[in-house]
Amino acid sequence: MPYPDEFEGFMINEIGKYQDFKKQTFKPKTFGDNDIDIKIECCGVCGSDVHTITGGWGDAPAPICVGHEIVGKAVKVGSQVKDVKVGDRVGVGAQVWSCLKCPQCKNSNENYCPHKVDTYGAPYPKEADPNETLSQGGYSSHIRAHEYFVFPIPDAIPSHLAAPMLCAGLTVWEPLVRANVGPGQQVAIVGLGGLGHFAVMFANALGAEVTVISHSPNKKEDALKLGAKHFVSSGEEGWATPLAFKFDFVLSTADVLSASSLQEYLSTLKVDRKFHSVGLPDDPIKELKPQQLMSNACSIGSSHIGNREECLSMLKLAAEKKLFPMVETVPISEKGCAEVVERVKNNKIHYRFTLVDYDKVFGA
């Protein structure tokens, strides 16, 4: 393979044919002074990957190589790169570039930059790449990213466990810390899956008293093991009634959300508190009325991953407290990629996948 001119990855050539992975080459963006090339060791499998290649979130460019929970070794660094050297173990999440000039970027909100480039399926602007290359993700041999979006991985975190933190972990960490979750607060986590199990660990580590609300009663043992103090089965009629006005913050990681179920979640909030959803269902919430927010002056919000400082602080806490996710590893291959996306699509995972054995496929 003529690295660094081309990388190689397992790609989908037609959106909707989400199991039809083919190993093929692609061209990365033009290498810049602030860029880092990473030889990938492993990559987490995110629900975003599945929503993208199934077409659940709408059309997407193809061919596409998904994957945005990436850990590997830096093998080339640009002349202006300051904090990473060749050989460092580093990670990349769901963003590889932003302008670093706009008000959002200058206010540590680069994850909301209107010019941001997602790790896969996004064209680079001309200022970053004269060819306006489409970004490609981590089911691949290498990734090229701006240094600002490349994070050192603490020695205490094994690579296959660090990978899912770079999207799933950060996606729940950002709203928890921005809501100032801490001691004395009552926090509810809706859904105990890939995102939810991170949220329980992190909210507990921040000092909150955590309640898990799940439609799967069999997940109670896991919820308590991860740090929850209480478990509520939302499949039981009237489950929300005894929780009225209880929570300072409700973080939803659920992949399905209707107007009726939302009303129940909202009823559990204290006055002027927030229901925050990082679960992104394919379908919209229909018939949502402002009147649903009036009884306790609550609000509804969402968020997109997190900024650099938040990612570094999350990794630091995870390393110090050994807050590691529940991960199943699968060797990367056409068959392996097809298996993991199908199982994620059908919620047959406990609770994250990481694709491994990259050297066996792409070479050492």
N, C-alpha and C positions, 0 to 999 in steps of 0.2 A: 504493500500500500504506500503510495507516494506522499506520506506525511512530510511536511505539514500542509501540503496543498489540498489534500482531501482527507476526510475522516470516513469511518465506516460504521454503519449502524443497522439496527433492525427497524424497518420502516413500514408504514401503512401507505399504500398507493391510492386507495380509494376510501374516502370517509364512509362509514357504514359497514365496510368489510373489516371489522375491528380485530379479527383473529388472523387475518391474512398478512402476517409479518414476513418481510423479505429482507435478507441481508444485502445491503448495497452501499455504495459510496455517495458522499455528498460534499459540497464545498462549504467550508466555514466562511465567515466574514473575513475581510482583509485584516491582517494582523496589525494592531496599533500599538503605540508606545505604552499604553496603560493596560494592555491585554495580557492575559495569562492563559496558556494552554495547559490543560489538565488531562493526564492519562487516567481514564476512569477505572476505579477498582470495583465499585458497586453503585447501584441506583435503586432508591425506593420506588415503589409503585403507588401512585396517587390516584384518588378518585377522579381528579382532573384529567388524567391520562385517558381514562375510560370515557368520561363525558365528551372529550374531544374527538376521539376516533370512532365512537358510535354515532356521532352527530347529535347527541343529546342536547348540547348547548348551541346547536346551529351549525352552519357550514364552517369548515376549516380548510386551510390550504393543504394540498397533498402533492407529492409525497411528503410525509411528515414522520419525524422521529421524536416520540414523546419521552417523558421522563425529566423531572426537575427536583430530584432529591439525590444529589450527586456527591460522591466522595472519591477522591483519587489523589495522585501525586502531580505537583506542578512540574512540567517538563520543559517549559519555555516561558520566559517572562520578558515583558517589554522594557524598554530602556528607562521609562519613567516609573516603573513599579517600585514601591517603597517597602512594603511589608511582607512580601512573599518572595522566597528564593527557590530555585530549582531543587526538587527533592522534598519540599514541604508537603505534608498531608493536609489537604484543604477540601472545602465543600462549596457547592453552588446550589442555591434554591430555585425559586420560581421566577427570578429576575436576573438578567445578565447585563443590563445597561439602563442608564437614565441620563438626562442632560446635565445634571448636577449644577444647573444654573438658575432654574426657575424658582419661584417662591416656595413651592412644595419641597424641592430638593434642598434648598438652603435652610429649611425649617425641619430637617430630619424627617421629611415625609417623602423620600425618594420613591417609596413604593406606591405613591399616588402621582408621580410625575406624569403629565399628559403625553410625554414623549417616550415613556418607558418601553423597554423591549423585554417581553416575556421570554423565558428560556427556550420555548419552542413555539413555532407557528406564527412568529411576528417578524415583519420586515424591519431591518435596521434603517434609521434615517440616514440621509446622505452625509451628514456631519460625522457619523460614526463609521460608515462604510459606503464608499462611492458606488458600490455595486448594489446597495440596498438588499443585501442577502437576507433570505429568510432564516431565522434562527432555528436550530435543531437541538433536540434534547439528549438525555442521558442514557437511552438504550443504545449506546454507541461507544466507540473506542476512545474518543476524546471530546472535550468541549472547550471552546474559546470564550472567555468572559472578561469583562472589565474588572480590574482589581477591586473596585469598591464592593463588588458582589461576590467576591471570593473570600471565604471565611476559614481561618485556621481551626482545625479540629483538635480539641484537647486530647492529650495522650490517654486520659482515663476512659474515653468513650470509644469502644470498638467501631470500626467503620460501618458494619452492617446495621448497627444500632444508631449511629449518628445520622445516617442518610435520611431516614424518615423525619428527623427533627427539622430538616432544612425547609420543608414545606408544611407538613402536618403539625409539627411542633410549634413552629413560628406562627402559623395561622391562628392557633388558640392562645399562644403566649401574648401576642400583641394586644388583643382586646382585654385580657386579664390585667396586664400591667397598666394599660391606659385607663382602665376603670379603677385603678388603685386598689385592687383586691388585696386584702390582707387580714390580719388578726381582728377578730370581733365581727367579721362579716359572714353573712349567710349567702352561699353561692350555689346555684343549681346548674348542673350540666345535663343537657337534654341529649340523649343518645350516647351509647357506649360502644363506639367503633374506633376506626383509625384516628380520627380527630378527638373523639370524646375521651378515649383512655389517656391521651396526653393531657387534656384539659383537667381531668380529675387529679392526676399527679401534680401538675403545676399549681392548681388552685390550692391544693392541700399544702404543698411546699411553701406557698406564699403566706400560709397561716389561716386561711378561711376554713369555715366549717362547710363541708361539701355534701350536697345531696345529689344523687344521680337519679334522673327520671328516664325510664326506659320502657319500651313496649315488650322487652324480652326479659321475663322474670328470671330466666336461667343465668343472667349476667350479674346477679346480685353478689355472688362470691367474688367475682373479678373486681367489681366496683369497690367493695370493702377492702380487698387486698391492695388496690391502687391508692387508697387513702380516703375514700368516701366514708362519711359517718352514717349516712342514711341512704336507703334505696327505696324508690317509689315506682310501682308498676303502673304505667299510664294506660295499660289495657283494662284496668279495673274501673268500673263505673264510679264516678264521683271522686276520683283520686285527688283532684285539685282542691276540693272544698276545705279540707283541714289545713291546706297550705296557703290560704288567702293572706295576702300582705306579709309573707314570710321573708322573701329574698331581696337582698341588696342588688343582685345581678343574676340574670339568667343567660347562660351561654348555650345556644343551640348548635349542635353539630349534626342534627338529623338531616337526612337526604330527602325526606318527605315532610311537607308542612302544608296543612290546609287552614282555611280561615277558622274553622271550628276548633281545631286543636290549638291554634295560635291563641284564641280567646282564653282557653284554659291556662296556658302558660302565662299570659299577661296577668291573669287574676292572682297569680302567686307573688307578684312584685309588690314591694313597698311603694309608697307614694313617691312619684318623681324618679323612679328607677328605670332601668333599661333592659329590654330583651334584645340580645345581640345574636344574630345568626351568621355563622360561618359555614354551615351546611348550605350548599347551593343546588337545590333541586332543579330538575329539568323543567318542571311545570311551575307557572306563577301561582302566587296566592290569590285566589279569585274572591271577589266580593268582600275585600277588606274595607271596612268603613272607619272613618276617624272616631266615630262614637265608641269603638272598641277600646280606645285609649283614654277615655274620659274618667272612668271610675277611680283610677288611681294615678292619673296624670303621667302614665308611663310613656316610654318612647321605644321605637324599633330602630335597630341599626345593623350594619354589617361592616366588614373590613377586608382588606387585601394584604395577605402575608404580614410583613413587618419590616422595620428599617434595619440598618446595619447594627446600630447600637443594641437594639432589642435582640437581634440574632446572637450577638456576642454574649450578652448577659444571660440569655437562655442556655447557651452551651456551657457557660461557666457554672451556672447553678446545677445543670444536669450532671456535670462532671463532679462537682463537689458533693452532691447528695446522691449520686448514682441513680438518677431518675431515668431509667432506661425503658424503652417501649417493648411491647410484646411483638416479636418479629419472627416471621417464617422466611427462610432463605430458599431461593430457587435459582438454579444455574441458568444464565442467560442463553437463549437460543430461540429459534423461530417457535418451537414447541413451548418453551418455557414462557415466552412473552404472551403467547396465546392463552396459556393456562392461567396466568396471573390476572390478566384483564377480564377473562370470563368469570373467575372466582370473585374478583372485586365487584364486578357488575351484579353478581347474584348474592353478594354479602356472605360469601363462604370463606371468610378469612378472620384470623384471631391474632392480632388486629391489623398488622401491616405486613406487606411483602417487601423484601429487598432482593433484587437480582444480583447475583454474585458470579464468581468464576469467569471474570472478563478475560483474564490472560489466556484461558483455554480456548477462547473463541477468537480474540483479536490479536493474540500473541503478546509475549512479554517485552 
